[in-house]
Amino acid sequence: MKTAPETSAEKRIKFENPPVNELVIALFHLPLTELKAQHIGSYWDTIREKYPLCDQQPVVSSPDPQQQPFLEAPGELFPLPRFWFHNTTHPTLIQVQRNAFMLNWRRSTAALPDSQYPHYEAVAKDFWEELENYKGYVQKAVGGKLDPIQRCELTYVNIILPNELFANPAELVNVLPSIASLYDLQREDRQLAGIISTVVYSVNPTLLIDLAIRLGRRPDTNEPAVILELKAHGVPTDLSLEAARAWYGAAHDATYRLFLDATAQAMQEKIWKPR
Amino acid sequence: METAITSVVPGVFLPAPTQAGSGSTGAKALSWAHFEPTSPPQAGGGSSGTKALALHLLEPSSPPRLSAGFTLSKPLSRLVQEPKAHDVVCRFLSELTLISGGVSLKKLSSRVLEEWTTQHFVTTFLSTLTLTNSSFTGTNALSMKLFETAAREVRNMYWVSPNIVADYSTSQPIFDAIQALYLTHNRPRNRQIAIRLTALYRAALEEDETIRPASVTQFKNFFLANPELGLPKITLTPDGTLRARWIQGIGNFVAIEFTGKPNAKLVAEIPRENGLTATHFGSEPLKNIVPVAQGMGASFE
């Protein structure tokens, strides 16, 4: 087993061309029963200049089937959906639902096909600023608060497309050497075509990381592609927002180390290129 | 209700994957207990697993979406909480398909084909529900479209996180209790209890103490079952159990200590005639404790 040295922000390798396609910082909190559809509209007004678009989405629930956070709110005809607030000029998107606040950074949207990844620190800063605004709104509009926290998540969705080290599924070993070796049962008459799997690591009692791998082909270009998703999830120790801040820091650190351990050094150096 | 996908980018949909629900022939083994699926199963069709597993696979945790184009007799949100929602959807769809099959009966030469069509329709519908209602928090549609693997061979698998729910042994029951109390409709008392419980939990952490999860759960269940009782003073005992005290005055109180075991501890001092005070120490099954204490003259106001 490898040791897990602390990795300060200064010592972390930052890649020039990281495969991050999406970064999600999600915070699940006590459901705000007083929060109704009309409040969502007035919250939107507070961020509309930056996020002029709004969509409704199905609600995201806790992965624990025992958790049913969405009780029918009194005076409500339909359950409150999840809302997306986004725009065509900025790669971030806010998601709000009765018991969660999330911020996504997206590399590729229709209007912005290839945004430069600003790295975790910048996205986290956006998250906390927007969360502070949302918290203030919730307090003012419905007298509610986001504390206690139920669950935190930090999710990296990485996409690895063909490059000089990875041209076909058989070369997965050049991307994820240790993982690919588990699936290396290829013969002349049997080629690896796809993988869907997840590995879960426990970092400490309050932090787990799901490492999910998908190998397949893009239907549009028929190119092979790997999706590598690292999702850290857990509960801040005392269920407070302050503890959540520390939790995200630890989650980022652990996720970063797992990413380095899971991916091939050659890939890191030749394709993603350390700064 | 989605289960956990927070990413939103189109095309990269890596639904936190993995447990191939279909095709399992295993019994309800340890792995299943540990890898309890989190997302609504995506079409359990084809599973030859145990009944329990099959039920699990087919049980959608998501409500049918309104866009499905039919009217449900109950509020949608209520359906979400009722396990029968799946039955309702299946029955509805089966009937729908059977009607459809009836119309085209002449074209269908095989009953088997007809049955398959029904099942397939239901399965497809549930798959659609699942695909749109997952726990993926991302936004990128690419995720949904990227893989022909996912679109073809793996279609009958359902995408779930292994859901090894962390053993947040203390915080999770605390949060559950706080949430259950906090969400009780029209019960300001329960919200006050939830706030107190939060404060106690944090104080305990600061002092390196713990609250017994079984005590928390028992405490929560007691107050949810007894909405008429007044707001007590709530403290944490050195044993890590919660204690609630209803104090009327000097020599006049009743206290319950939530041991987490079937019997809770009961302590009461009750004024009697001529300035005397009756003192009671004992234990009672929790469900009897209020009437027993009231029978002795204790007040829970």
Interface residues (C-beta under 8 A of the other chain):
Chain A: N21 E22 V24 A26 L30 P31 T33 Q57 P58 V59 V60 S61 S62 P63 D64 P65 Q66 Q67 Q68 P69 F70 L71 E72 P74 E76 L77 F78 P79 R82 W84 H86 L93 Q95 M102 N104 R106 R107 S108 T109 D147 P148 Q150 E153 T155 V157 I159 A193 G194 I196 S197 T198 V200 S202 P205 T206 L207 L208 D210 A212 R214 L215 G216 R217 R218 P219 D220 N222 A225 I227 L228 E229 K231 H233 G234 V235 T237 D238 L239 S240
Chain B: M1 E2 T3 A4 I5 T6 S7 V8 V9 P10 G11 V12 F13 L14 A16 P17 T18 A20 E36 P37 T38 S39 S61 S62 P63 R65 L66 P75 L76 S77 R78 V80 Q81 T132 N133 S135 F136 T137 G138 T139 N140 L142 S143 K145 L146 F147 E148 T149 A150 A151 E153 V154 M157 W159 S161 P162 N163 I164 V165 A166 D167 Y168 S169 S171 Q172 I174 F175 D176 I178 Q179 Y182 L183 H185 N186 T198 Y201 R202 L205
